[in-house]
Amino acid sequence: MPAHLGTNLKLLCSHYRSIAEVCRKLAINRAQFNKYLSGTSRPTPHNLKRICDFFGVEAYELELPSDQFVQLIGLRRHDQERIAASDPLLELFQPMRDNASSLSRYCGYYFEYANCLSVPGQILLSLVHLREDRGSFVFERQERQEQSRADNPKAEDGVVRCRYLGAAFYLQDRLFLIDYESLTGNEMSQTILIPSFKSRISRLNGLKTGVSSGDRRTPACTRVVWEYLGSEINRVNAYRQVMLYGLDDPRIDPEIRERLASASMRDGLFEIE
């Protein structure tokens, strides 16, 4: 194997606090990763793609002579810093990105349960994927609701689909997530989750604020529960479960119904006058 790959990997790792941190974020065994660094073993195609995606490089670039690779990375980092310096939004959130490493353990797939903002008395089950991308933590949330064309002309086959894209931040022992509806661009929402301090993540409680998709576009706030599914799942099977459920639907765990319910809320929603 080319001798440059290990040296170039060491350079990329030097931008992190430790090799252990890189291995943890990549979910690659430390002993195996050390073999990549020493040049005694080459990553499998699957691991090589994960490494390249994590560091934001191409596979062929990792095998460039070290002096060329140093120059390439230097120019790329300079371009990134120049772009960040010219973008006030990136500059504003840079401190949040620098302190986001605590989110690594929460990456993976979740079912999100929430009292539906547009259909009171129903529980909306969504599919969320939280992941790390070049030092930032981003997520995608998919919703699906059955509606007639009379109620919503955009309904296809009686189903309205929504795809939310957003960013996640970790601040003062809380997870803050903000997203927008990417298909229509007409809605944003924010979710605040209380983290789990247990060794194994199962369910996270929190609050979601947003607006209903009805004609009134009423701002509202609802309790929300995230249920961890795993780092890799059968997404087709999971997406089939994404829909509206009645409050008494036996497919909803009673504990989740209890977490979403509150005597102080009308129809499970806090309405903002």
C-alpha positions in Angstrom: 0.0 0.0 0.0 1.2 3.6 -0.5 3.4 4.7 2.3 1.8 8.2 2.3 -1.6 7.2 3.6 -0.6 6.7 7.2 1.4 9.9 7.3 -1.4 11.9 5.8 -3.9 10.3 8.3 -1.6 11.5 11.1 -1.7 15.0 9.8 -5.6 15.0 9.7 -5.7 13.5 13.2 -3.4 16.3 14.5 -6.4 18.7 14.2 -8.2 16.8 16.9 -7.4 16.5 20.6 -6.4 12.8 20.4 -6.4 9.7 18.3 -8.9 8.2 20.7 -11.3 11.0 19.9 -11.0 10.4 16.2 -11.5 6.6 16.7 -14.6 7.3 18.9 -16.2 9.6 16.3 -15.4 7.2 13.5 -16.5 4.1 15.6 -13.3 2.3 14.4 -11.3 0.1 16.7 -8.2 2.0 18.1 -5.9 -1.0 17.5 -7.1 -1.3 13.9 -6.8 2.5 13.3 -3.2 2.4 14.6 -2.4 -0.1 11.9 -3.6 2.5 9.3 -1.4 5.1 10.9 1.7 2.9 10.9 1.1 1.8 7.3 0.9 -1.9 8.1 -2.8 -2.2 7.1 -5.0 -0.5 4.6 -8.6 0.4 5.4 -11.4 -1.6 3.8 -13.4 0.3 1.2 -16.2 0.8 3.7 -13.8 2.2 6.4 -11.9 4.2 3.8 -15.2 6.0 2.8 -16.1 6.7 6.4 -12.6 8.1 7.0 -12.8 10.3 3.9 -16.3 11.5 4.7 -15.3 12.4 8.3 -12.2 14.4 7.3 -13.7 15.8 4.1 -11.1 14.5 1.7 -11.1 12.1 -1.3 -9.5 8.7 -1.2 -7.0 9.6 -3.9 -5.9 12.6 -1.9 -5.0 10.5 1.1 -2.4 8.7 -1.1 -0.8 11.9 -2.4 2.9 12.5 -1.5 2.9 14.0 2.0 4.3 17.4 0.9 1.5 17.8 -1.7 -1.1 16.7 0.9 0.2 19.2 3.4 -0.2 22.0 0.9 -3.6 20.8 -0.2 -5.0 20.7 3.4 -3.4 24.0 4.2 -5.1 25.7 1.2 -8.4 24.0 2.0 -8.3 25.1 5.6 -7.4 28.6 4.5 -10.4 28.7 2.2 -12.7 27.4 4.9 -11.4 30.1 7.4 -11.8 32.8 4.7 -15.4 31.7 4.0 -16.2 31.5 7.7 -14.7 35.0 8.2 -16.9 36.4 5.4 -20.1 34.8 6.7 -21.5 36.4 9.8 -23.8 33.5 10.5 -21.0 31.0 10.5 -18.9 33.3 12.6 -21.8 33.7 15.1 -22.2 30.0 15.7 -18.6 29.0 15.6 -18.3 28.9 19.5 -21.3 26.5 19.5 -19.6 24.3 16.9 -16.4 24.2 19.0 -18.3 22.9 22.0 -20.5 20.4 20.1 -18.3 17.3 20.7 -20.7 16.1 23.5 -23.3 15.4 20.8 -21.2 12.5 19.4 -22.8 9.9 21.6 -26.3 10.9 20.5 -25.7 10.3 16.8 -28.0 7.8 15.2 -31.6 7.2 14.3 -34.6 8.1 16.4 -38.4 7.9 16.4 -39.8 11.2 17.4 -43.2 11.2 19.2 -45.0 14.5 19.5 -48.6 15.8 19.9 -49.4 16.8 16.4 -49.6 20.6 16.0 -52.0 20.5 13.0 -54.2 17.7 14.1 -54.9 18.0 17.9 -55.6 14.7 19.7 -53.2 12.8 17.4 -49.6 11.6 18.0 -47.2 12.3 15.1 -44.4 9.7 14.7 -41.4 11.1 12.8 -38.1 9.5 11.8 -34.9 11.5 12.7 -31.3 10.9 11.7 -28.7 12.9 13.7 -25.1 12.7 12.4 -21.8 14.5 12.3 -20.7 16.2 9.1 -17.3 17.9 9.0 -17.3 19.0 12.6 -20.9 20.1 12.7 -23.9 18.0 13.9 -26.8 18.0 11.5 -30.1 16.1 11.3 -32.9 15.1 9.0 -36.5 14.6 10.2 -39.1 13.0 8.0 -42.9 13.3 8.6 -45.8 11.8 6.8 -49.5 12.6 7.3 -52.6 11.3 5.6 -54.8 14.2 4.3 -57.4 14.4 1.6 -56.8 16.6 -1.5 -59.8 18.7 -0.4 -58.0 19.6 2.8 -54.6 19.9 1.2 -54.1 20.2 -2.6 -50.4 19.3 -2.2 -51.3 15.8 -0.9 -50.1 13.0 -3.1 -52.1 9.8 -3.0 -53.7 11.3 0.1 -50.4 11.7 1.9 -48.4 14.9 2.8 -44.7 14.4 3.2 -42.4 16.8 5.0 -38.6 16.7 5.2 -36.9 18.9 7.8 -33.2 19.7 7.7 -31.4 21.2 10.7 -28.5 21.7 13.0 -27.9 20.5 16.6 -26.0 22.1 19.4 -25.1 21.2 23.0 -25.3 23.9 25.6 -25.5 23.7 29.4 -26.5 20.0 29.5 -29.2 20.5 26.9 -29.6 19.5 23.2 -30.9 22.4 21.0 -32.1 21.5 17.5 -33.4 24.0 14.9 -34.7 23.0 11.5 -36.6 24.1 8.5 -39.0 22.3 6.1 -36.9 21.8 3.0 -39.6 20.9 0.5 -41.6 24.1 0.9 -39.3 26.4 2.9 -42.3 27.8 4.8 -41.7 26.5 8.3 -39.1 26.4 11.0 -39.2 24.6 14.4 -37.0 24.3 17.5 -36.6 21.3 19.8 -34.9 21.2 23.2 -34.1 17.8 24.7 -32.9 16.8 28.1 -29.9 14.6 27.7 -29.5 11.1 29.0 -26.6 10.6 31.6 -27.0 6.8 31.4 -24.4 4.7 29.6 -27.1 3.6 27.2 -29.4 6.0 25.5 -33.0 4.9 25.2 -35.4 7.8 25.3 -35.0 11.6 25.5 -37.7 14.0 26.7 -38.1 17.6 25.6 -40.3 20.3 24.1 -40.9 21.3 20.5 -42.0 24.8 19.3 -43.4 25.5 15.8 -46.5 26.3 13.9 -49.3 24.1 12.7 -49.6 23.4 8.9 -53.3 24.5 9.0 -54.6 27.7 7.5 -54.3 29.6 10.8 -50.6 28.7 11.1 -51.0 28.8 14.9 -47.7 28.9 16.9 -47.7 26.2 19.5 -45.5 24.1 21.8 -45.7 20.4 22.6 -43.9 17.8 24.6 -41.8 15.5 22.6 -40.1 12.1 23.1 -37.1 10.8 21.1 -36.7 7.0 21.1 -33.2 5.8 20.1 -33.2 3.1 17.3 -29.5 2.6 16.7 -26.6 3.8 14.6 -27.7 1.7 11.6 -31.3 0.6 10.9 -33.6 -0.7 8.2 -34.8 2.8 7.1 -37.6 1.4 4.8 -39.2 -0.5 7.7 -38.8 2.5 10.0 -40.3 4.9 7.5 -43.4 2.7 7.1 -44.2 3.5 10.8 -44.0 7.2 10.2 -47.6 8.5 10.4 -50.3 9.8 12.7 -51.6 7.7 15.6 -54.6 8.0 17.8 -54.0 8.7 21.5 -55.3 5.2 22.4 -53.5 3.4 19.6 -52.1 0.2 21.0 -49.0 0.6 18.9 -47.9 3.6 21.0 -46.1 2.5 24.2 -48.2 3.6 27.2 -45.1 5.2 28.8 -44.6 7.4 25.8 -48.3 8.4 25.9 -47.8 9.3 29.6 -44.8 11.4 28.8 -46.7 13.3 26.1 -49.8 13.9 28.2 -50.2 16.8 30.6 -53.3 18.0 32.5 -52.1 21.6 32.1 -52.2 21.4 28.3 -55.3 21.5 26.1 -55.2 18.8 23.5 -51.5 18.2 24.4 -50.5 21.7 23.1 -49.4 25.0 24.6 -51.0 27.6 22.3 -49.3 31.0 22.0 -51.8 33.8 21.8 
